[in-house]
Amino acid sequence: MTGATIWLTGLPSAGKTTIAYELAGRLRGEGHRVEVLDGDEIREFLSAGLGFGREDRHTNVQRIGFVAELLASNGVKVLVPVIAPYADSREAVRKRHGAEGTPYLEVHVATPVEVCAGRDVKGLYARQAAGEISGLTGVDDPYEEPESPDLRIESHTQTVRESAQALYALLTGRGLA
């Protein structure tokens, strides 16, 4: 089976990881080799010591992109629910995949910041509002929305299953599922 990297970008608490795991379960059930490169886990293990400034965020995204391409080029469907706030960082990952001939799809989980703040899965929005942290993507740090992603999911208007189904349909349409 053909591998591919499917990068889910969006604000904190947009639903990226939840959608990725929902899709991963379906793909595994069909016999696909699947890995989810969760941004929080990567930060803890592969990118420990990096901060949240622009340069460190770029380094983090490039590391994740390298691992994703390595896995995808070996037949794994790699789901990457990682914010990746800067367009140039995401484009560098896309170019790496293109240079290696590895399929790469960018999915924008386009959940409005107000909805994300209401979900506040990790309490980041509340901590930022209380002045405990700064540099929160989409609030007091930039998030550059993809201009032309392969798919835009508005997770606040549909269920997790519907969001994962839209992504599955994209993969099927591209001959990847």
Backbone as CSV, one residue per row, in Angstrom:
resi,resn,N_x,N_y,N_z,CA_x,CA_y,CA_z,C_x,C_y,C_z
1,MET,0.842,-1.189,0.000,0.000,0.000,0.000,0.884,1.248,0.000
2,THR,0.381,2.265,-0.637,1.102,3.527,-0.728,1.022,4.285,0.589
3,GLY,2.153,4.823,1.016,2.175,5.665,2.195,1.869,7.098,1.807
4,ALA,1.599,7.916,2.805,1.320,9.332,2.591,1.392,10.047,3.921
5,THR,1.709,11.330,3.861,1.615,12.182,5.043,0.373,13.032,4.902
6,ILE,-0.449,13.023,5.945,-1.651,13.837,5.999,-1.475,14.772,7.193
7,TRP,-1.178,16.045,6.904,-0.883,17.024,7.948,-2.159,17.784,8.274
8,LEU,-2.613,17.687,9.531,-3.793,18.414,9.987,-3.318,19.634,10.760
9,THR,-3.487,20.808,10.182,-3.067,22.050,10.811,-4.298,22.812,11.292
10,GLY,-4.134,23.569,12.343,-5.232,24.354,12.898,-4.860,24.828,14.282
11,LEU,-5.723,25.619,14.865,-5.481,26.211,16.181,-5.505,25.151,17.286
12,PRO,-4.958,25.491,18.460,-5.089,24.589,19.606,-6.581,24.326,19.901
13,SER,-6.931,23.083,20.176,-8.304,22.649,20.473,-9.232,22.706,19.269
14,ALA,-8.660,22.726,18.047,-9.485,22.748,16.836,-10.113,21.394,16.547
15,GLY,-9.511,20.320,17.066,-10.023,18.976,16.814,-9.102,18.123,15.961
16,LYS,-7.892,18.596,15.715,-6.946,17.898,14.838,-6.654,16.479,15.299
17,THR,-6.284,16.324,16.552,-5.883,15.018,17.080,-7.074,14.066,17.142
18,THR,-8.216,14.565,17.545,-9.417,13.736,17.636,-9.790,13.189,16.258
19,ILE,-9.748,14.045,15.246,-10.052,13.615,13.878,-9.007,12.608,13.403
20,ALA,-7.726,12.884,13.695,-6.647,11.984,13.265,-6.840,10.588,13.842
21,TYR,-7.149,10.487,15.127,-7.330,9.163,15.736,-8.583,8.466,15.221
22,GLU,-9.619,9.210,14.934,-10.835,8.615,14.355,-10.512,8.009,12.985
23,LEU,-9.793,8.765,12.158,-9.425,8.263,10.842,-8.436,7.105,10.942
24,ALA,-7.494,7.204,11.864,-6.498,6.138,12.042,-7.181,4.808,12.335
25,GLY,-8.187,4.829,13.181,-8.911,3.598,13.507,-9.564,2.981,12.279
26,ARG,-10.159,3.818,11.465,-10.812,3.313,10.252,-9.776,2.726,9.283
27,LEU,-8.688,3.455,9.077,-7.654,2.979,8.151,-7.031,1.673,8.641
28,ARG,-6.751,1.587,9.938,-6.188,0.344,10.483,-7.155,-0.811,10.281
29,GLY,-8.443,-0.534,10.473,-9.464,-1.552,10.286,-9.502,-2.088,8.869
30,GLU,-9.026,-1.291,7.919,-8.976,-1.714,6.515,-7.621,-2.305,6.144
31,GLY,-6.736,-2.439,7.127,-5.452,-3.068,6.864,-4.305,-2.135,6.517
32,HIS,-4.523,-0.831,6.635,-3.446,0.124,6.362,-2.484,0.202,7.546
33,ARG,-1.225,0.439,7.249,-0.242,0.749,8.289,-0.370,2.239,8.572
34,VAL,-0.618,2.587,9.828,-0.918,3.970,10.197,-0.128,4.371,11.441
35,GLU,0.385,5.577,11.424,0.982,6.179,12.615,0.401,7.577,12.777
36,VAL,0.180,7.973,14.025,-0.231,9.336,14.343,0.948,9.991,15.054
37,LEU,1.456,11.061,14.467,2.545,11.826,15.092,1.920,13.003,15.828
38,ASP,1.524,12.749,17.056,0.855,13.741,17.884,1.848,14.836,18.296
39,GLY,1.459,16.072,18.099,2.338,17.203,18.399,2.820,17.234,19.833
40,ASP,1.956,16.905,20.787,2.352,16.922,22.198,3.391,15.848,22.496
41,GLU,3.201,14.660,21.925,4.172,13.589,22.140,5.515,13.930,21.494
42,ILE,5.466,14.506,20.296,6.697,14.895,19.607,7.453,15.926,20.441
43,ARG,6.734,16.892,20.982,7.362,17.927,21.813,8.077,17.294,23.011
44,GLU,7.476,16.264,23.571,8.044,15.631,24.756,9.285,14.810,24.432
45,PHE,9.293,14.142,23.284,10.374,13.202,22.995,11.344,13.685,21.918
46,LEU,10.852,14.018,20.741,11.719,14.368,19.626,12.197,15.817,19.673
47,SER,11.382,16.683,20.222,11.711,18.105,20.219,11.816,18.684,21.627
48,ALA,12.146,17.847,22.592,12.327,18.332,23.962,13.383,19.434,23.959
49,GLY,13.119,20.468,24.701,14.072,21.559,24.802,13.788,22.705,23.857
50,LEU,12.942,22.482,22.859,12.589,23.580,21.963,11.533,24.465,22.614
51,GLY,11.629,25.742,22.349,10.636,26.691,22.853,9.528,26.902,21.832
52,PHE,8.846,28.033,21.962,7.705,28.312,21.099,7.900,29.570,20.267
53,GLY,9.162,30.027,20.158,9.459,31.126,19.249,9.406,30.627,17.818
54,ARG,9.437,31.553,16.880,9.297,31.186,15.465,10.359,30.175,15.017
55,GLU,11.616,30.401,15.376,12.692,29.511,14.937,12.517,28.098,15.506
56,ASP,12.194,28.009,16.794,12.000,26.690,17.404,10.763,25.992,16.841
57,ARG,9.710,26.738,16.575,8.520,26.135,15.967,8.864,25.589,14.585
58,HIS,9.664,26.343,13.823,10.075,25.894,12.493,10.889,24.600,12.604
59,THR,11.830,24.571,13.536,12.654,23.372,13.741,11.777,22.177,14.100
60,ASN,10.821,22.380,14.974,9.910,21.316,15.382,9.146,20.765,14.173
61,VAL,8.602,21.650,13.361,7.835,21.228,12.185,8.731,20.474,11.203
62,GLN,9.964,20.933,11.019,10.867,20.254,10.093,11.232,18.859,10.608
63,ARG,11.438,18.714,11.898,11.726,17.389,12.465,10.553,16.447,12.243
64,ILE,9.362,16.943,12.528,8.169,16.116,12.347,8.004,15.759,10.868
65,GLY,8.236,16.729,9.998,8.117,16.493,8.566,9.099,15.448,8.073
66,PHE,10.312,15.467,8.618,11.324,14.479,8.243,10.873,13.073,8.640
67,VAL,10.418,12.926,9.879,9.970,11.612,10.359,8.744,11.146,9.568
68,ALA,7.817,12.073,9.320,6.613,11.719,8.565,6.971,11.218,7.165
69,GLU,7.882,11.931,6.488,8.265,11.526,5.140,8.965,10.173,5.158
70,LEU,9.802,9.949,6.146,10.507,8.680,6.272,9.510,7.527,6.418
71,LEU,8.538,7.696,7.286,7.517,6.657,7.473,6.657,6.497,6.214
72,ALA,6.209,7.611,5.663,5.321,7.562,4.494,6.011,6.921,3.298
73,SER,7.305,7.185,3.137,8.024,6.602,2.006,8.192,5.097,2.168
74,ASN,7.872,4.596,3.355,7.928,3.157,3.618,6.536,2.558,3.793
75,GLY,5.545,3.181,3.163,4.210,2.600,3.084,3.271,2.875,4.230
76,VAL,3.617,3.818,5.103,2.774,4.130,6.257,1.920,5.360,5.949
77,LYS,0.655,5.323,6.353,-0.184,6.519,6.330,0.141,7.265,7.624
78,VAL,0.702,8.452,7.502,1.144,9.214,8.668,0.198,10.392,8.861
79,LEU,-0.526,10.366,9.954,-1.438,11.452,10.300,-0.713,12.363,11.280
80,VAL,-0.639,13.647,10.932,0.160,14.599,11.713,-0.737,15.739,12.204
81,PRO,-1.352,15.575,13.390,-2.164,16.657,13.944,-1.270,17.636,14.714
82,VAL,-0.668,18.560,13.987,0.295,19.505,14.559,-0.043,20.904,14.048
83,ILE,-0.083,21.872,14.942,-0.485,23.235,14.596,0.288,23.770,13.393
84,ALA,1.615,23.724,13.428,2.458,24.252,12.346,1.948,25.621,11.901
85,PRO,2.135,26.655,12.728,1.475,27.937,12.486,1.984,28.738,11.289
86,TYR,3.167,28.419,10.779,3.740,29.248,9.718,3.689,28.564,8.357
87,ALA,3.187,29.294,7.374,3.028,28.758,6.024,4.361,28.307,5.436
88,ASP,5.444,29.045,5.680,6.733,28.669,5.090,7.250,27.358,5.669
89,SER,6.978,27.085,6.925,7.384,25.813,7.528,6.618,24.660,6.901
90,ARG,5.305,24.838,6.739,4.488,23.795,6.115,4.909,23.578,4.666
91,GLU,5.237,24.654,3.967,5.648,24.546,2.564,6.977,23.802,2.443
92,ALA,7.884,24.026,3.388,9.164,23.306,3.361,8.940,21.804,3.517
93,VAL,7.988,21.416,4.359,7.665,19.997,4.536,7.058,19.444,3.246
94,ARG,6.165,20.211,2.639,5.549,19.775,1.371,6.634,19.565,0.315
95,LYS,7.583,20.492,0.228,8.660,20.389,-0.771,9.535,19.171,-0.519
96,ARG,9.834,18.870,0.750,10.624,17.674,1.074,9.916,16.433,0.560
97,HIS,8.617,16.356,0.800,7.843,15.215,0.323,7.859,15.156,-1.205
98,GLY,7.683,16.299,-1.849,7.678,16.353,-3.304,9.001,15.898,-3.886
99,ALA,10.097,16.323,-3.259,11.426,15.943,-3.743,11.644,14.438,-3.649
100,GLU,11.000,13.811,-2.671,11.142,12.368,-2.478,10.053,11.576,-3.197
101,GLY,9.097,12.293,-3.800,8.000,11.614,-4.487,6.999,10.978,-3.543
102,THR,6.898,11.519,-2.332,6.004,10.969,-1.314,4.726,11.799,-1.246
103,PRO,3.541,11.157,-1.326,2.286,11.911,-1.250,2.171,12.706,0.059
104,TYR,1.699,13.934,-0.083,1.537,14.838,1.052,0.233,15.597,0.879
105,LEU,-0.591,15.581,1.912,-1.852,16.314,1.904,-1.898,17.250,3.100
106,GLU,-2.328,18.474,2.841,-2.487,19.446,3.919,-3.981,19.638,4.171
107,VAL,-4.367,19.449,5.422,-5.764,19.573,5.823,-5.854,20.673,6.871
108,HIS,-6.687,21.670,6.591,-6.874,22.760,7.549,-8.126,22.484,8.369
109,VAL,-7.940,22.229,9.649,-9.066,22.070,10.559,-9.408,23.490,11.007
110,ALA,-10.358,24.083,10.292,-10.641,25.525,10.374,-11.708,25.823,11.413
111,THR,-11.342,25.659,12.658,-12.260,25.919,13.763,-12.000,27.330,14.279
112,PRO,-13.039,28.170,14.380,-12.830,29.542,14.858,-12.235,29.579,16.270
113,VAL,-11.430,30.599,16.531,-10.744,30.706,17.819,-11.734,30.721,18.979
114,GLU,-12.908,31.296,18.772,-13.906,31.345,19.851,-14.365,29.937,20.229
115,VAL,-14.531,29.075,19.226,-14.941,27.689,19.474,-13.807,26.937,20.162
116,CYS,-12.585,27.143,19.682,-11.416,26.488,20.294,-11.284,26.902,21.759
117,ALA,-11.459,28.184,22.027,-11.348,28.684,23.399,-12.436,28.079,24.273
118,GLY,-13.612,27.857,23.710,-14.698,27.225,24.451,-14.408,25.770,24.766
119,ARG,-13.748,25.084,23.846,-13.363,23.689,24.076,-12.215,23.633,25.067
120,ASP,-11.193,24.426,24.829,-9.990,24.581,25.665,-9.539,23.278,26.311
121,VAL,-9.303,22.285,25.471,-8.985,20.927,25.907,-7.855,20.884,26.938
122,LYS,-6.820,21.687,26.745,-5.656,21.657,27.639,-5.609,22.851,28.591
123,GLY,-6.618,23.689,28.578,-6.644,24.850,29.461,-5.728,25.982,29.018
124,LEU,-5.262,25.943,27.781,-4.319,26.963,27.303,-4.958,28.336,27.166
125,TYR,-6.181,28.383,26.650,-6.850,29.668,26.455,-7.128,30.339,27.807
126,ALA,-7.540,29.541,28.787,-7.794,30.088,30.125,-6.503,30.601,30.757
127,ARG,-5.417,29.840,30.584,-4.125,30.266,31.134,-3.627,31.537,30.451
128,GLN,-3.852,31.646,29.144,-3.436,32.838,28.425,-4.263,34.032,28.885
129,ALA,-5.576,33.843,29.028,-6.454,34.928,29.470,-6.096,35.400,30.878
130,ALA,-5.602,34.467,31.707,-5.214,34.804,33.082,-3.803,35.406,33.147
131,GLY,-3.128,35.489,32.005,-1.790,36.054,31.978,-0.704,35.093,32.418
132,GLU,-1.038,33.802,32.517,-0.061,32.807,32.966,0.882,32.379,31.847
133,ILE,0.407,32.455,30.615,1.244,32.109,29.463,1.033,33.152,28.371
134,SER,1.999,33.251,27.499,1.850,34.097,26.315,2.356,33.301,25.120
135,GLY,2.104,33.835,23.935,2.530,33.141,22.726,1.574,32.046,22.307
136,LEU,0.285,32.190,22.637,-0.708,31.182,22.259,-1.106,31.392,20.803
137,THR,-0.883,30.383,20.005,-1.165,30.452,18.574,-2.610,30.854,18.322
138,GLY,-2.777,31.881,17.505,-4.098,32.351,17.130,-4.670,33.384,18.072
139,VAL,-4.008,33.599,19.225,-4.483,34.597,20.176,-3.468,35.741,20.253
140,ASP,-2.292,35.459,20.806,-1.251,36.488,20.867,0.029,36.042,20.161
141,ASP,-0.107,35.040,19.292,0.973,34.596,18.430,0.320,34.248,17.088
142,PRO,1.014,34.458,15.976,0.365,34.284,14.668,0.004,32.840,14.334
143,TYR,-1.053,32.717,13.544,-1.379,31.473,12.860,-1.701,31.853,11.421
144,GLU,-0.895,31.364,10.497,-1.093,31.656,9.082,-1.923,30.532,8.471
145,GLU,-3.193,30.833,8.212,-4.096,29.818,7.653,-3.616,29.400,6.270
146,PRO,-3.732,28.117,5.956,-3.388,27.673,4.605,-4.287,28.360,3.571
147,GLU,-3.673,28.846,2.500,-4.452,29.520,1.457,-5.206,28.526,0.587
148,SER,-4.576,27.412,0.269,-5.261,26.411,-0.565,-4.909,25.001,-0.103
149,PRO,-5.467,24.619,1.056,-5.221,23.257,1.545,-5.901,22.238,0.644
150,ASP,-5.478,20.995,0.755,-6.126,19.924,0.002,-7.552,19.707,0.497
151,LEU,-7.788,20.042,1.754,-9.125,19.921,2.348,-9.226,20.904,3.502
152,ARG,-10.401,21.521,3.621,-10.683,22.377,4.778,-11.844,21.731,5.527
153,ILE,-11.624,21.443,6.796,-12.653,20.833,7.640,-13.109,21.867,8.654
154,GLU,-14.400,22.082,8.717,-14.958,22.989,9.726,-15.565,22.119,10.814
155,SER,-14.696,21.727,11.750,-15.084,20.720,12.746,-16.197,21.190,13.672
156,HIS,-16.391,22.488,13.746,-17.440,23.016,14.625,-18.834,22.885,14.013
157,THR,-18.907,22.495,12.734,-20.217,22.356,12.092,-20.564,20.904,11.785
158,GLN,-19.689,19.975,12.191,-19.956,18.562,11.935,-19.345,17.706,13.033
159,THR,-19.759,16.453,13.083,-19.244,15.551,14.105,-17.817,15.123,13.766
160,VAL,-17.158,14.517,14.741,-15.816,13.977,14.510,-15.878,12.933,13.400
161,ARG,-16.872,12.078,13.441,-17.012,11.033,12.422,-17.199,11.652,11.037
162,GLU,-18.000,12.697,10.938,-18.202,13.370,9.644,-16.906,14.019,9.159
163,SER,-16.151,14.611,10.065,-14.871,15.224,9.708,-13.899,14.161,9.203
164,ALA,-13.814,13.044,9.920,-12.927,11.947,9.510,-13.391,11.364,8.179
165,GLN,-14.701,11.304,7.954,-15.240,10.796,6.694,-14.850,11.708,5.526
166,ALA,-14.878,13.016,5.741,-14.476,13.957,4.686,-13.004,13.740,4.330
167,LEU,-12.189,13.497,5.321,-10.768,13.249,5.092,-10.568,11.890,4.404
168,TYR,-11.323,10.899,4.823,-11.267,9.583,4.184,-11.654,9.696,2.703
169,ALA,-12.669,10.487,2.411,-13.111,10.683,1.027,-11.994,11.325,0.196
170,LEU,-11.263,12.266,0.781,-10.122,12.878,0.095,-9.064,11.822,-0.229
171,LEU,-8.734,10.988,0.773,-7.743,9.939,0.560,-8.188,8.967,-0.529
172,THR,-9.455,8.599,-0.487,-9.991,7.695,-1.498,-9.898,8.330,-2.882
173,GLY,-10.271,9.601,-2.962,-10.209,10.314,-4.237,-8.806,10.427,-4.801
174,ARG,-7.826,10.422,-3.929,-6.419,10.511,-4.360,-5.781,9.133,-4.515
175,GLY,-6.577,8.083,-4.348,-6.057,6.728,-4.497,-5.172,6.281,-3.330
176,LEU,-5.397,6.886,-2.158,-4.551,6.585,-0.991,-5.276,5.761,0.070
177,ALA,-6.545,5.459,-0.150,-7.290,4.628,0.815,-8.204,3.680,0.062
